[in-house]
Amino acid sequence: MPGPPRPRDDWIEMNGHATVLVVEDERKIRDLVRGYLEREGLGVLTTESGAEAISLVRESGPDLVVLDLRLPDVPGEEVAREVRGFSTVPILMLTAKAGEDDRIYGLELGADDYLTKPFSPRELVLRVQAILRRATGGEGVGRPAVFGGGRLALDEARREVLVDGAEATLTPTEFGILAALARVPGRVYSRYELINRVRGYEFEGYERTIDSHVKNLRRKVEHDPHRPEVVLTVLSGGYRLGLSRDP
């Protein structure tokens, strides 16, 4: 027997616009975030349940998830881990944990960004907009760029990456890092340059943030992540693409 209908205030979808899923157990914060996002023309879904959040990502396909880590049923970290098992939807984590190690742990779970409480709603909106731009707006046009004798193919227009002919499923941040490195193969990009190219703004703890994303990226594009050949570390410098572009 079907359950009662869901309250309309928790299910606001605006056709033709990006949809953000807000997963937050505090109703005041949930409503505040929803109000700010709606004023920017975004569709919003909300839930206080981690289990329901996982189902919503599967069934509704939101364009971005704003995820609180402290939830009443399933911890936010577990929600992120479960979602990353089947989706590359961008995740912006919200948490009261302000320690750098806590932020890095969240990013290593596959989050694209991390915001600590209390936060400015305007900053949250700016970060959401920046993530959505990265997820939908590739700069490249034309045919894919191919590197290393066909080992790596990168299509910025379609936002697709092939490794040895097989598609690699990257998050928007991982794709942005790889695309930045691939624009000038061999050029060394500092961590500061990469975070600004990928995010478009300065980010606290950017060095360890980039390192965490590169670690996740290597798992997807390297034959052996512990002996990288695609994304190389340059000591005291940053990172560079280790493959030459094919003619």
Summary of the structure (lengths in Angstrom):
residues: 247
radius of gyration: 18.6
end to end distance: 61.8
largest distance: 62.6
contacts: 761
relative contact order: 0.10
helix: 40%
strand: 20%
